[in-house]
Amino acid sequence: MKRIYLDYAATTPVGPAVKKAMVPFFSERFGNTMSIHSFGQEAKLALEEARETVAGLMGAKPNEIIFTGSATESNNLALKGIIFAKLIVHKNQRSSISMDGLHIIISAIEHPCIMETANWLEKQGIKITRIPVDKEGLVNPLDIKKAITKETVLVSIIHGSNEIGTVQPIKEIGAFIKNANHKLKTKIYFHTDAVQSFGKIPIDVNKMNIDLLTTSSHKIYGPKGAACLFVREGVKIEPILHGGGQEDGLRSSTVNLPAIVGFAKACEIAKKGMGEESQRLIRLRDKLISKILKIPNSHLIGSKNNRLPNIVNFWFPFIEGESLVIQLDLKGIAASTGSACSSMKLEPSYVLMALGLRPEQAHSSLRISLGRQTKESDLDYLNDNLSKIIKKLREISPYGK
Amino acid sequence: MANNAYSEKVIEHFRSPHNYGKIENPDGIGKVGNVVCGDVMFLYIKVEKDAIKDIKFETLGCAAAIATSSVVTDLAKGKTIKQALKLDNSAVIKSLGGLPLIKIHCSLLAVDALQEAIYDYLSKNKKPVSEKLKKAHQRAQKSLKS
């Protein structure tokens, strides 16, 4: 049977050039980057080269890149690292500040690794504001401005949504925060989770006034197990992993060099092809949207214009998303859903609910994410099967006839 | 293709469900679940000589909800009312070769739908309804509203 992968937002396959770049670092150039002998120094050299490449794709300096093991780790480090640094600074100055004197602003549609970290910090006493989004899933920068208080230390807004593909006005938000800092004579840091957007749309940490930024290797055809956190020079964060002092003391752990080298190679390839590949995906995406919207009673979720080149999400009344995903899987097509039945929590996606979708609408959602291997004929195959499957599931459903 | 979470039997029923659709002028209808939770089952029965002559379902729900609906109609078809009332969710799960833990509630829902259809038939025809069935009915009505 034909197998068509349309879940690139979940993860991507490692390309042959990336694999090839990684190979020597398993058994030949296997040294520990902390060793002072030639094996270690070779490894260290490769690590620093990789750092330069990754930094280059976001306009950062190499010394501003901290390699981590996953985007989840990077996002945890960003939030907890900033909070703990604030607490320690105050302790050293012998001025009193406690958890409840610190405030973080996030959006209502962050990835679970921001959401759950914020929830945990909230339990420790930190104040958290969750900025709502409009029907298209967009944050209004004015709402962030209004939410800023004297206690605000960090604003963290996701760049491209993993669920709905909506791209937030990060540049505008960055400018707002810069102004607020100027006016309030304070320093609120701006973090963005750019896992889905990095390597797909241009990012410049300076032009966008970003202080911290999270990216991940396995979303851009690199291996799993490598990610990074950009931390602007001068921004103080505390590590969450303590030990041998790797990554400038901010992320102790033996460096996973093969994965990092693969990550850097993936960045290099993404940089070369970004313009062209994004244009190709946008063409495919828009064709797919107009085709799927021809299915009776089908609805696009998220913004039509401010959207990543490769993520679309729809809802189809009177059916349930897990059924839809498994029917597609039986036809060899891999996609995903925000339905409760597909989650371990049996709750519909909070991201979709934040857009104002009712639970039954969120249950009927389907996310399709395109990638490098996606051809137009794949999307035709998807569309043919999707309309048949939706028709059949609606026949089985008590509603929608 | 195998789906890790579900048995082959579940996938089989889900791929081609048995007895789906509506019965015009049914003798009993059972409606359970609600759209907010994501699972709704309508179950229709036609009764002749105290036996379930025909049975059909309409379900909005996940693969497990559709498969359990399909299997419960298979199990109940041709049975007397008394026999059908004895069906419980373990019979449904067994016929499906197991269900993931998180989906057990779907099998309960399917049995509730059947009992509700029988309750509807019995009360419409002024036939005696057991205490147990009355209680099941109250429970199902409650879940409908929650």
Interface residues (C-beta under 8 A of the other chain):
Chain A: M1 F318 I319 E320 E322 S323 I326 Q327 D329 L330 G332 S339 A340 C341 S342 M344 L346 P348 R358 P359 E360 H363 E395 I396 S397 P398 Y399
Chain B: M1 N3 Y6 I11 F14 R15 P17 Y20 G21 K31 V35 V36 C37 G38 D39 V40 M41 F42 E58 T59 L60 G61 C62 A63 A64 A65 I66 I102
